[in-house]
Amino acid sequence: MKIDEIPLSILLVIGILLVPALAFAQSAMPQSKTWNFKEIIADDQYAAPPFRSIVQGKDGLIYVADNVGVLEFDGIKWSRLPLPDARMVTALGITDAGEIIVGGSEFLLAVSSEGHRVRARDLATEVPGGLVGLGHIWEFASGSGQWCVRSEPSLICRDSKGMFVLPAENRFGRLFSVRGELYVRDDRFGLKHVSGRSLKLVTGGEFHAQRSLAALMPYGVRGLAGISHDPIEIATWADLDQPPEPAVLGNSEALVGQIGVARALVDGTFGLPFVNGDLVILDETWNEIARFQASQFGALPGAQAIHVDYEGSIWVAWSNAITRIDWPSRVSLFQESQGIYESPIGAIENGQGIIAYTSKSFTLLKNEGRMTTFERMTPNFPWIHRAVSQGDDFLALTDNGVWSSEGRLLVLQKRNVFSSFVSPASPDEVLLGLRFGLARIREAGGTWSEMDVRDDVSFDVLGIVHEPGGDIWLSSNLGRVARLTPKTGSEFLADAALTEFNARDGVPPGELALKLIGGEAFIGSLSGFHHFSNGRFESSSRLPFEQSGPVTQFLPLNPNEILVANSSGRLKLLSKGVSGVYTYQQSVFDGIAGFGNIRDILMDKSGIVWLATDSGIVRVDPSVNLPVPRTLQVLIREISNGDRTLYSGYGAVPALSLAEGDSARFGFALPSYRASELNSYRSRIRQEGGDGEWSKWSNEVRRDFTNLPAGNLLFEVEARDAAGAPGGLASVPITVIAPWYRRTSTVVAFWVAGLGLIVLAGQWRVRALRARSAELERLVALKTEALQHAAATDPLTGLWNRHRFGEWVREEVPAITNNAKRVRASDPVDVIVCAIDLDHFKHINDQHGHAAGDMVLKAVAQRLQEIKRKDDLIFRFGGEEFIYLGMNRLRDDGGKLASRIVEALRETTVELESGVLIDPTASVGWSVYPFYRERVDLFNMDFVLSVADRALYLAKESGRNCAFGYVPDLAVDEIDRTHADWRTQVFDRHPDLLRRIP
């Protein structure tokens, strides 16, 4: 029966049955990215498939051949290589000199960048006899000191002496490069070696005279292995001086169809593209170890060509799309389209395997050879919050109690169950976090029952841990934590003492990750790790924020290592040192990015790490070794001035010449393609020889600058790839020319003319005397100004002194006070008053002398000048004391400013003439003026300064090298002002006036 004779109803039934089969039997995919031809838009035109060749240039850019020319990709956008005309390209290559060789039907070009433009040199004029009659040019291959391209009747090659042609006896087949040597199949004689400017038959090469040669690969130390596709067989040369021997090709039944040119990958593996099929990966014994189908990437069948980039990943040119595959990969992604239709919220392991779950369903992931099957758990669960493994089964914690894996309600009907804790010592007993409560359930004889429940917790219990033999800790997403302390001799939750903690007790705000580390409860938050000590939660000294960064999820992998996820979906491995302090450790997890928020982390019994992310379930095998990628360099891709293009991404970046006040736009890209949308950049323009402020790291690939000042400037851009690895620095020198009337020559001319006028006016004696008198008055004014400046300036640091501070208070504070009365509360008009005192400064003078102390004071003053805003003010009060005034701020910015000052001074290093390095630190106390905007007249600047001094004293008492501040904590209307001297008594009369801010 023909297909058009089959009834439509039967076809529909077959289709309905086939779709689930395809959906639940998919290979786990490594990280990949596919560009369909309609996603490849260059110069407002779609690409023109099929794509027949793909290579990577010396600078890391990707080049793809299609039906009308060559496409260029920098990770950000596609563009067309400017060629003389639009023609179908069938061969691409990169020479040792970096030229792009472009071949097609009877044409061959060498494309290079000269100056700032692309030059396409027609090699047909250099080929003896030309290219007419040679037909299409296909593969490109480069070897030691030469390269060749192939047409059927000839090889066209180039060496140090120029172009030459090697004709075929009949016609040539495939062209290969193996270990830097070139080989070609001659239909009449077999496998030949390109030796100098001649062809030499390989010993036993006639084996491939009657057989095809689809792939040629290294074999052993210096041998070759050739694969034929009709029939599928292999011949190996252990020594090229000996005839080949037939060998067994593993899984040869799967290698059906025409095989394209093979590429050596890593660790002795090879990739074979099938023109009418898949991409197959073979190992050293030619057994298939991986297979990638076009349908897995949403492309049409037919792997035309492959290329391995500098980061070790495979690019595949399908007939209608381009795919980049991270293979070999320690990361596999089970995407939504492969059986998990929502973003997973968690993963567990039980006796059956790994189970991923969403808020509505569970999916079992089973590895069966190279395939992974997805088995959907069909029971109709209520809304799922979490799951907990129980042997071969699991429990679903829902908004309507606890359910079994079979979809049967077990306990706690009509209760919201959010979290669980299973003690390894009592796996049949489970603690459950409820809405405003906690419960304990127990399993006996296959039946679960409630032991006891308490309902006096003031929040939804989203996290729960039980310290061995100790307290039970509960956490929420509201920045609250509770502790249950069991009563001696009692197992009932109701008998345990409940204590709740909030922000006043040091609990960080927001959702908290709560787990045991070494038997002790720790919480992770955006402010790092915290643990309970001395009646409150404090930042952990064993897990310092400088090492962990923000924490959204974490998992202790073993007693000495903790895996931490942050808010951007990146992972860090923290390793415990001999002192017990955890520090960041470079690991395989650094390169994992691009999957979105990490909601859950699981390590199974075999050491595989599973991540529940916004993109799906991610499987990470830390044991996989990957090739070390080549260091990549950020590239300047475009420069423009308004509508005028100054540079378009080819050749050396030019030095720019612009007029004062002009604007400039810079475009840049890092040719790292692992997750190019996550590459980050920062840039700046600075005066040559000077310094400038970097922009913040971002994913923006363009930067605009306007109103450029005159002078010699330098644009600089730095890059980091998706894993945070540095991508170098690129720069562009810019000369900005002032208008004619501000140029040096013009100024000199004006001076000459002025001097001439003075000579001519010499006869006017009286006028000259008056001019002299005016000059003397001007000099007196300058001297007076210099004396006033000296009286107001600290001679050592160049900062304003205490005397100038008093003048500033008298002259400027009244205006600030009046302004504060009129503005809104959201307007930034406050002054952050920071009192700074260098730590252990006397020790520096005592140990190294007063000259060393002076150097430290100068360095500190310079560092403070570097971090100040334009309107900020800095005073040296004397000795090692400084006052920093943050102008036009919001009072909530005080903590950030003080912490920035502490951090900046902590990073300062002073080298003495003796070579000794001193790392000064400082303590900072701060407050805000006006102290109350509602009543600016209540507390003057002297009072605010005394509050800052009190905070400074607290910072000194807390160990130095830190900052504390005080802001009002008592409403202005609640201040008792009946006493005559209440201002001086305010600290004693109102001890709750001040709120301390760390």
C-alpha positions, 0 to 999 in steps of 0.5 A: 500500500502506498502512503497516499492510500493510507486512511487519514485516521490511521496517519493521525493515530500514528502521529499521536503515538509517535510524538510522545515517543520522540518527546521522552527518548532524547539524548542529554544535550551538551550546551549548544547554540543554533543560528537558523538561517533566518536568525543570521541577518547580515546587512539587513539580508538573510543568509543564503544556505546551504552552508558548505564550509566553516573556519575560525580566523586568527583573531577568533572570528568565525567565517561561514561560506554560503550561496552568495559569499562569506559571513563573519560572526564575532559572537554579537552580530553577523556581517558579510565579508565585503567581496568583489561580487556575490558568488557561491562559496564552496571552500574556506580556509585560513593561511598561516599568515591569517589570510582568508582563502575563498573558493568557488566555481572557477574563482579563488581569492585571498582576502586580507585587511590592508589599512582599514579596508578589506582587499580581495586578491584574485589568485586566478591571475597567479595560477599558471594556466588560470582557473577556467575549466577547473569547475568548483574548488572544494576543500582547503588544507594547510601543511608545513609551509604550504596550502592547497585547495582541490578541484576535481582535475587539479590541486591549486597550491601555494608555497614560499615561492608562489602558486603552482598546480598539480594535475590529477591523472583522472580526477581528485577526491578528498583533500586532507591535512594530517599532522601538518602533511597534505594528502589527496585521493587520486581516483586512478592511483589511490592515496597520494602525499603532497611532497613539495611540488609533486605528488607521491603515492603512499605505500599501499595507497592503491588500496583507495584507488578502487575504494572511496576515501571519506576520512583520513585521520592520525593513527598511532605515532606516525601512521594514518587511518583511512575510512571508506564509505562504500563499503564502510571499512577502514585501512590503517598505516602503522608505518607509511613505509608499509602497506595498510592493514584492514581494521574493524570499524566499530558500529559500522552499521550506523555509519550510513551515507556519505561521510564528510571530511573528518576533524580531529577533536580532543583526546584522540577523538574524531568528528565525521560529518554526514552530508546526508545525515548526522555528526558522529564522534568516534574514539581512537578505536573508531567506536561511535561515542556520540551522535548529534542529529540536526533535529536536536538543534531544530535544523534540517538534516545534513552535516556539511562541515565541522570546525573546532574553535579555540575554546575546544567546541565544535561548529557544525554547518548544517544545510540551513543552520549553524550550530556550536556544540560544547563537546566534550562537555562536562555539562548536559542540559535536559531542556523543556522540549525534552520532557520537562515543560516548566522550569524545574524547582528541584531535583532529588535522587532515589532508588530509581534515579534522578527525579526533576520536579516542577510545581505540577509534575515529576519526571524521572531521568533514566540513562540507557546507554547514550539515550536518556528517557523521560518518564513522567509521573502521571498522578495529579498532584496539588501544587508542589513546593518541594519533594523528599526521597524515600528509598525507591519512592518519594514524597511530594510536599504540596499545598494540600498535605504530603502525597506519595509518589503514586498520587495518594494523600498521606498526611496533613490534609489541607495544610501547606507543606513547604520544606522537609528535613530527614535525619540520616539517623532516622530516615523513617522520620521526617520534619516538615515546614508548614504555613506558620508551623512545624510537624513531625511525621513517621512511617511504619509498615508503609503507613505515615502518621502525624507525631505532633504539630505546632502552629505558633511560628509567625512565618511560612517555614521554607527551610528547616535543619536539625542540628545533630542532637541539638536545636531545630532551625527554621527559615523564611523568605521574609528575612526571619529565622526561628529556633526550637530548643527541645526540652530535655527528655521530651521528643514533642515539638510542642515542648520545645522552646521557640525563639524568633529572630529578625533584622534586629538580631542580624538576620539578613533580608529576603529569602534565605538558604538554610543548611548544615555545614559540619553539623552547624546551621548556616544561612546563605543570603545576598550578603553572604553566609551567617551563623548564630553566635552570642545571641544574634546572627553574624557574618561568618568568619569561616565563610567570608563574603569576600570569598563566597559573594552573594549566596542564593543556594549552596550545597556542602559536597563533602566535609571540606568543600561547599558549592555556592550559587549566586544571583546571576546563576554562577557557581563557586567552589569554596574549599576549607583550609587548615585554619578552618576558613573557606576560600574560593577555589578555581574549579570546573564549576567556574565555567558553568553559566548561561542557564539562568537562576539556580533553584536547587543543587543536588549531588548524587551518589556517583559525584554528579552534580545536578542543577535545577535552573530556569533553562531546565535540569543541568547535569555536571560531571566534574570528572570530565577533562576539557581542553584548555581554551586559547586566551581570547582578545577583545576586538574593536569592531566599529568606530563612528562619529555621528553618521560617519563610519571611521572603522568597520572592523577590518585591519589595524584599528586606526588612531582617531583625529576629531574636533573638540566637542565631537562625539564618538561611538565604539563597538567591541566584541569578545570572540568567545562563543560559549555564552556570548550574550554573557560576555561582559565589558567595561570601558573608559576614555582617559587623558593620555598619561592620566587616569579615568573611571571605568564604566561598570561591567555590563553586557553592552557592546557599544559605548558613546562619548559626547563633547570630547575635550581637546587633547590626546585621549585613549579609549580602552575596553576590557572584557571577560567571557561568560565564565569570568576569564579575562579577555584582554584589553583593546585601545584606540588613541584619539587626538582631539583638536581644539578650535583655531582660536585656542591652538598654541600657534594662535595664542603665540600670535596674540602674544606677539601682537600684544608685545608690539602694542606695548612697544608702541605705547611706550611713549604713553608714560602715564598710561605705562605707570598706571599699568605698572601700578595695576600690575603691582596691585594684581601681584599683591592680590595674588600673594594675598590669595596665596597666603589665604590658601596656605592658611587653609591648606594642610602643607603635607597632604594638600587637603583643606585643614581644620581652619578651613573646615570652620570657615566652610561651616560658617559660610556654606552650612547655612545655605545647606540648612535652608535648602534642606527645609524646602526640598522633598525627602527623596531629594539628595541634599544631605551631607554624609559626615565621615570621621576617618582615623588611621589604624595603628598610625603610631606604630608606623611612626615608631617602627619606620620613622615620621618620614614613613608616616608622612608617606602614608598620610600622603598616600591616604590623601591621594586615595581619598581624592581618587574616590571622591565625587566632584562636589565632595570635600576632604579635610585633614583635622590633624595627625592621622584624622581626616573628615570626608564630606559626601555632598548632595547625598541621601542619608541612606547612602552613608553606609555605602560611602563609609564602606567604600572609604574603608575598602579603598584605604584597605587596598592602598599600599605604600612602599618605603624607600627601604622597600618595606610595604605598608598596608594602612587601614582606617576606621570610619564613623559617620552621621548625616547633616541635617540630623532631622530635616523636619527640624534642621535647627535642633542639631548643628554641624558640631553635634553631627560631628560628635555623633560621627566621632562616637561611631568612629570610637565604636569602629575602633572598639569593634576591631578597626578597619571597619565603618559604623554610623548613626542616624536618628532612630527617634521621631523628632516629635518624641524628643524631650526638649523641656530641659534648658540644656537638652541638646547637651543632655540628649544622649543621656536623656534619650538613649534610643535617639541613635540607630547604629548602622554597620 
